[in-house]
Amino acid sequence: MSRARMLSLDRPPYIERKKKIENEPLPKNIGSLLESMARAHGDKLALHFFESDSAPLTYGDVLLQVNRLANGLKSKGITKGSHVAVMLPNIVQFPITWLALARLGAVMVPINIAYTGRELKYVVDDSRAQCLIIHDDCLAAWRDIGKGQSALLGASKIFVVDSSDSGYASWNSLLEGQDAAFEPESQVEQDDLMNIQYTSGTTGFPKGCMLTHRYWLIAGKQNAFRDGLAYRRVLASTPFFYMDPQWQFIMSMYSGACLFVAKRQSASRFMSWIRDYRINFALMPDVVLKQPVSDHDRDHELMRVNVYGLSKDNHMLLEERFDVCAREAFGMTEIGTGLFMPLEAADMVGSGSCGVPVPFREARVADPEGNTVPDGEIGELLVRGPGIMKGYFNRPEATAASFHGDWFRTGDLFRRDHNGYFYIIGRIKEMIRRAGENISVHELESVLLAYPEVCEAAVVGVKDDTRGEEVKAYVVPQQGVRPDMMLDPLIIYCKDNLASFKVPRYFEFRDALPKTASGKIAKPALLSEKVDLRAGSYDRVVGSWQ
């Protein structure tokens, strides 16, 4: 029997697990959760940044460093409600800083380390940050802003990690001489702000999502207990300035588990990390399926992996190849995790469904006025529940437009079947209208990504005088694959797997695609590259390159 099937046996029904999770009280705040875990698991490993020089930390070590840093920040005037921008790579100082701010009741503003001076200035000013904690490697972006051009206070409120001679105070100086015990000046409540987490900004400038302690406590609890499994070793391989490693750390804390953190995502090293560190839970990127088959693919201790937007065929292939329990999930910064496929729903593998609402969340499919549509019909996914974002920082109009009452409008088209399972159709703003037919970009990209020689793909609409829009596919071939050799087979594959009106007319091959801050493909960048998007493309109807 497969590992996936074995793990799905003897579980209490999901509805029972969901009620139990929702009925148990949450910790008072993130700091209280850390304190309780340090008391219960003080000698257990909590954090291991295995590609850095820092030693693994126990829960006792983490609490000690967090308390000392909290005291150091307090001595510099950082108090409850202070906004602190944090621009650090995946190093141990990131979660220590986040938790220290949680102890104070201060607010973290995480910043992508790839940001230029212009982008950094926007986030710092828009979030009204009063302090900046930055890595030495990122100082060039800060200096690009120019003296006096940012609303941030002067050099006394800038602290640098791994500084050689930056001219600013070091992060380590905040810990020097500080007490290992911490007493907050003000009580930190569950609904106090913890993060201003900036979205990827697929249109215009990014917006800051206001996320509370309750948001993170719920996100961690949802993922720690929803399967009824005991995870002990969790892998985080995406940047800590993005939301996933943050909830994965809270998830780990609930279980007294250790979070193993990679320097950056790597498809080629992913499975070796899984084996070397005996990982039980991870977010598995679909590109791992594109790696060469190995005799060791099934040598691991994974209990479950989350996958996102995996094609139906690839989902089944992934479970079979790696003998792993892979389950779809759906989430976004504004709501955290919203939907997931229960562990025991093995019969839904390859169905294309994102599952059912997670604990603390309700979901429904609605028309533009917010009215629920019948099962089987397509509409916008709405989600509500305790701890979803309080709104977009300093954007009351954008906040109001994103809700129907207390239901958050995801901007995604979904349908629900008669058994209560939800299926994503695509983004509302990413539907191509060709000759009266609606074409889901999500569906086309899923089909393209299922082709073995395709590494990445993006689909956009191209203006057409006759049909309104035509379909264009941007394709990044796998390493070593020549575009001219794969073009004809790829077109045949599309014709075999898509209705004729959905088959892309235009194909353009790239070495790489532009990305947003969170690593998603930046469609606006593709659309703004040239006036005529047909230029440089192969037109399969005409049979020539434009």
Secondary structure as UniProt FT lines:
FT   HELIX           3..7
FT   TURN            8..10
FT   HELIX           14..23
FT   HELIX           30..41
FT   TURN            42..43
FT   STRAND          45..49
FT   TURN            50..51
FT   STRAND          57..58
FT   HELIX           59..75
FT   TURN            76..77
FT   TURN            80..81
FT   STRAND          83..87
FT   HELIX           93..104
FT   STRAND          107..110
FT   TURN            113..114
FT   HELIX           117..127
FT   STRAND          131..135
FT   HELIX           136..138
FT   HELIX           139..145
FT   TURN            147..148
FT   HELIX           155..157
FT   STRAND          158..161
FT   STRAND          169..170
FT   HELIX           172..174
FT   TURN            175..177
FT   TURN            190..191
FT   STRAND          193..198
FT   STRAND          208..212
FT   HELIX           213..225
FT   TURN            226..227
FT   STRAND          233..236
FT   TURN            240..241
FT   HELIX           243..255
FT   STRAND          258..261
FT   TURN            267..269
FT   HELIX           270..276
FT   TURN            277..278
FT   STRAND          281..283
FT   HELIX           286..290
FT   TURN            295..298
FT   STRAND          304..307
FT   HELIX           312..322
FT   STRAND          326..332
FT   TURN            333..335
FT   STRAND          336..340
FT   TURN            343..344
FT   HELIX           346..348
FT   TURN            349..350
FT   STRAND          353..357
FT   TURN            359..360
FT   STRAND          362..366
FT   TURN            368..369
FT   TURN            375..376
FT   STRAND          379..384
FT   TURN            386..387
FT   TURN            393..394
FT   HELIX           396..401
FT   STRAND          403..404
FT   TURN            405..406
FT   STRAND          407..416
FT   TURN            418..419
FT   STRAND          422..427
FT   HELIX           428..430
FT   STRAND          431..434
FT   TURN            435..436
FT   STRAND          437..440
FT   HELIX           441..449
FT   TURN            452..453
FT   STRAND          454..464
FT   TURN            465..467
FT   STRAND          468..477
FT   TURN            479..480
FT   HELIX           483..497
FT   HELIX           500..502
FT   STRAND          506..509
FT   TURN            517..518
FT   HELIX           523..527
FT   TURN            533..536
FT   STRAND          538..539
FT   TURN            540..543
FT   STRAND          544..545
//
